[in-house]
Amino acid sequence: MSLRLPAGAIMVVLLVLLGARPALAHTSFESSSPADGAVFDAPVSVVTVSFTNPATPVGDEFVALDSSGQIRTPTSVTDTDGRIFELTFDPALSGGQVGIRWKVQAGDAHPIEGAFSFTVNTPVADETPAETTVASGITPITDGPVAPSGDVAGTTLDEFLSSDSGTDGETTARLGRIIGLLGVVLGLGALVFVASTLRGTRSETNQALNAIRILGVVIAAGATIEYIGVVQMTDSSLLSAFTSAPGFAAALRFGGGLALALGLVSNLIPIQGSASRQPMALSSAVLDLERLTNEEPRPQSKLRSEPDPRVRWHADATSWPAFAGVVAIIVSFWFDGHTVSKGFRPLHALTNSVHLVAGSIWAGGVVAIAVVLWQRYRRGRPMRAHELVLRFSPIATIALAAVAAAGLLMAVFILDSFGELTGTPWGQMLMLKTAAVGLAAIGGAYNHFRLIPALEAAPDDEELQAEVRSTITAEAIMLVFVVVVTAWLVAAAS
């Protein structure tokens, strides 16, 4: 089957859907009054900051640097629909250049911050600050109008405007998300692979189950790092961060990872022979072997036979804590990232789950096959590549179709217009991810149309065996790269 027709159809649908959608603004800075660079001839007592979507002030929230180099917080802050924030300063801002710095959190929990400045051509107001009052609908920021932060005298405007207090927390959270998502994709994919595809020796199967347990620990470790980043980004305590959507999501992944690591039971059942099925997909892990569907793989002359009987893992109720952990991991992605702020939330959450599970089955399965083939090769055992890929083929076919459909729908949810694919860093990273998926598909097509027919004609050819291993390995590496890029996309504001 040619890749041109489905690829072309997907591109046409993407263009039509993205071009037809009404514009839905992402949460970002929209305007300010005074505007950046404005000049006034009278003191300024009210500053307005507007955003494109509702936002929540966090951390330093709104602060000003007056002409004397003093950090000041507003006397009061009022908001309209969470989009327009009115900052009141008493005494008014005057006496030269004034900087305003803001920090808010978007609906998807991504921190957004920025700054602007304006000039007031009047002497510094010599007034006694009025008492701070709290009217209906006003959120008090401090107990007084002036809030020094240490020895701030002499702070330059450039230093103030370039401050980026949220970078450390965002970097920490992103690192944790990358580690955790790698663990999720490889762990869930390996779990499905072991349950549906792997038929190996007892030691080989136990080794695969141990790898899944380790990946459960990796998921928990990534969630811990991500949670620390959320604490830093939101300037909250370890306990209070749990009540935020991203903190709750990280906590769910932590518990799910531990449950997967501790609750997986090695319930192994001996098997007799193996069954092959007709492949249906174009992953390099899914091979077209029409003439071998009812044959046992022929042993390679230089490989010794397996000393142990082959077994399979039986997924039954004894591993229920691990299965509960898997559910918790999947559900955790309903509470952070773009799921909480883009499109109809229940539909986006369901689509996100389909994309996560299907992507894990495909990418994690390919990586698992690559690892098993290399391990068997190094141990001098029959690789049984034909058997592995034929059994995995129908699962990979369904997963690949689900990934494409869910990914397309999520792009429609997240992107406001087709131009954002090239006009924003987020869109450019999405294009990079798509290109990497395309390269993985090209590797699968090469294996499908070139290597496998050759291997059918000469199954004992060691060079062909090596080339198949290399192609599957290259696809696995490319898919791991896709997972890393995906983690960046989920953790970044679009």
Secondary structure, DSSP 8 states (H G I E B T S, - for coil): --SHHHHHHHHHHHHHHHHHS-----S-EEEEES-TT-EESS-EEEEEEEESS--EEEEEEEEEE-TTS-EE--SEEEEETTTEEEEEEEEEE-SEEEEEEEEEE-TTS-EEEEEEEEEE-S-------------TTEE---SSSB---SS-TT--HHHHHT--TTHHHHHHHHHHHHHHHHHHHHHHHHHHHHHHT--EEHHHHHHHHHHHHHHHHHHHHHHHHHHHHHHHHHT--TTGGGGSHHHHHHHHHHHHHHHHHHH----EEE--S---------STTS---GGGTTS-----TTS---SS-EEEE---GGGHHHHHHHHHHHHHTTSSGGGGTSS-HHHHHHHHHHHHHHHHHHHHHHHHHHHHHHHHHHTT----HHHHHHHHHHHHHHHHHHHHHHHHHHHHHH-SSTTHHHHSHHHHHHHHHHHHHHHHHHHHHHIIIIIHHHHHH-TT-HHHHHHHHHHHHHHHHHHHHHHHHHHHHHHS--
